[in-house]
Amino acid sequence: MSRKPYNRKDHFYLKAKKEGYVARSAYKIVELSDRFGIFKLGHTVIDLGSAPGGWLQVGSKQLGTKGRIIGIDLLPLHMQIGNNTIFKQADFTDPVSQSWIKAQCPHGVDWVISDMSPNLSGVKFADALASVSLCEQALEFALITLKNGGGFLCKVFPGAELGVLESNIKSRFKKFHHIIPEATRGSSREIYIVGLRLKA
């Protein structure tokens, strides 16, 4: 069965405009956080691939004054950020950028979440491979920054290498899930993979 065509001004797009979010993706992380407890009060969260900033907006609201969210993206933000939010425009895959992130949270973090996407070529195999590679790099970073019991979330385009990534996550976390949030466009192939409770 074919997927629905992408309608830019669909329900979630219009809802985001009405409620002051910069992107419909805000509702993806609302659903994911409600289900998995990502943005609990006081949590420290790293957001990889932050632009245009919808996840930062939701996190800033839900984490409270004692919580913190650290974002990074190659693209700039065109919005105001909260007092509990830090953002850097940079390449996450650069070791210098990773050192900067770690310096912002020396005591570790509760979640690493990634909405990163590669530059899409339109070739499904190549795009899926590049997407999995980004997730693998995000996972490697999560394993050295998460507190014991922390969580990991990443967006990925399914492909031949997805099974290896899933196995790696399952081996390091006590629970594993994959989910397609309701706010995902009907034409999108993306899924979200979740690892809960990092093993000691």
N, C-alpha and C positions, 0 to 999 in steps of 0.2 A: 504494500500500500504506500502511495506517495505521501510525503510530508506536506503539511500545509505551507503555502507560500508565506514568505516573511512580510508581514504588514507592520511597517515602522510604527504607525500610530495605533497599536493594539492596546488591550486592556492595561497591561503592566507599564507600557510606555506612558500612557495618559495618567495612570495612577502616580507614577514617579514625578511627573510634572506637577501634579496637584499637590503632592505631599512634600515637595521640595528636595527630592533626591536627584542627583545628577544623572542617574542611569537606572534602567530597569533591573540591572544586576543586583541592586540593593535588595530586591525581594527574594533573590536566590539565597543570599546569605542570611536573611531573616528566617527563611524556612530551615536552612541548614543549622543555624544557631539554635533555633527553638528545638530542633530534634536532637542535637548532639551537645548542647551546652557550651558553645564556643565563646560567646560574649557574656559570661557570668560576671557579676560585679566583682571588681578587683583583679580580674585576669589581666595578664600581659600577653599580647597577641602580635605576631609578625604577619604582615599582609604583603605578599609578593605579587607584583603586577597590579598595583593599586589603582592606576588611572582608569577611568576618569574620577573615581573616588567614592563610588556608592558604598563599597564595603567599609571604607574608613568612616563614612557618615554614620552607618548603622552601629559600627563598633564604638565610636565615640559616644553615642547616645546610651548604649546599653552597658558599657563597662564601668561607668560611674567615675567619680573624681579620683578614686584610688586605683582605677584600672589604667591601662596604657595600650595604645596600638601604634606600631611602628610600620610605616609603609615605604615601599620603594618601587619605582617604575622608570622605564626609559623615557616615558612621556611626562610632561608637566601636568600639574593639577590646575584647574581654573575655578577654584572654589576656596572658601575659607575653611580652615581646619580647626578642630576643637583644641582646648588646652591640654587634653590628655592624648593628643595625636602628634606624632613626629613623621615627617615625610622627607624623603631624599629622591631627587631625580637622578638616577644612575642605573647602571647595568648590574642587576643582581648577580650575574655570573662572574663578575670581576671580583677577585679575592679581596681587593681593597674595599669594595662595597660590603662584602660579607663581614669584614673586620669592623667596619663602621656600625653595621647592625648589631653585632655582638657587643660592641662597646655601649650601646644604648640599653642593654638588658643583661648586665653582668651576672645576675642571679638566675638566669634562665627564663624561659617563657612557658606559658600554659598551652598555647596553640601556635602552629605555623600553618597559615592558609595561603593557597596560591591560586590565583585566577590568571596566571601567565598564559599567553598564547604566542606561538611562533608567528613570524611573518608567513602568511598562508600563500602557497603556490597554486592551489587548486588541484594538485595531484594528491589524492587521498592518502596513498601509501607514504609519500614523503612528508606530508603534513602530520600524519599520525606519528611517524618516527620522531620528528622534531618535537612534537608535543610530549611524547613519553620521555625524551631526553631532558626537557625542562623539568618534568616532574621528578625524574631521578635526581637531578641536581638539587631541587627543593627538598627532597627526602633526605639526601646526604646532609644538607644544612640543618634540617630539623633534628636529625639524630644527635647533633652536637650542641643544640641550643635548647631543646625541650627539657623540662623538668621530668623526673620520673612520674609516670601516669599521664603525661601530656598527650595532646592530640595533633593529628596531621590531616589536612584537607588539600586536595589538588584537583584542578580541572584537567581533563585529558581527552584527546580524540582517540577513540579505539582503533587499534591496529594490531599487527602481528606481534609486536613487542609488549603489548599490554600485560600479557600473562606473567612475564618476568617481573614487571613492576609490581603487580598485585602480590606475587609470591614474596617479594622483598618486604612489602608492607606487612603482610600477614605474619612474617617471621619476627617482626620487631614490635608489633602491637598485639594486644590481647584480643581486640575485636576489629573486624573489617567490614566495611559497607561500600556499596556504590549506589548512587542515586542520581536521578534526573529531576532537578527542582521544577516545580510547576511553572515558574517564570521563564524557563528556558524556551527560546524560540522553536517553533515547530520544525523549522528547516535546519536546525543545528544538530551536529553529531556529538556534541560534547556531553561528557558525563563527569560526575564528581566522585572521587575516591576518598574514603575516610578511614583513617586508622585511629582507634581509640585506645587509650591507656598504654602508653609506651612501657615496654617491659624494662625492668631494672637490669 
